[in-house]
Amino acid sequence: MGEMKHQMMQAPLAMMEMNQNEYENNNQDKKKRLTSEQLEALENTFQEEKKLDPETKMKLAHDLGLQPRQIAVWFQNRRARWKTKQLECMYDTLKQEFDAVSMEKQKLQEEVCYLCTAFI
């Protein structure tokens, strides 16, 4: 009984591994890089609008010879990179402002200490 159960479990596992390998091989074959013209068109569109309406997505897909899902995923990834870049810029600005305020605070503290010792 135990041997039979073991064999029954082995067969699906072997099929799953085979199917996983086939899936990975098929995905590697299917994954194609976008051409520079496609990227340029997508970037230009992204500069105009960060989110696509369904009609624009379908038109882009048709014009560029891509699947609408590819367009949607590209825009989703591009928005994520854009948002990260925005946060980095905001951080840099806030850091500069903080450093300036911190230096001003240090100068004022030094002036107060100088004045305190001058009057003693």
Secondary structure as UniProt FT lines:
FT   HELIX           2..30
FT   HELIX           36..48
FT   HELIX           54..64
FT   HELIX           68..118
//
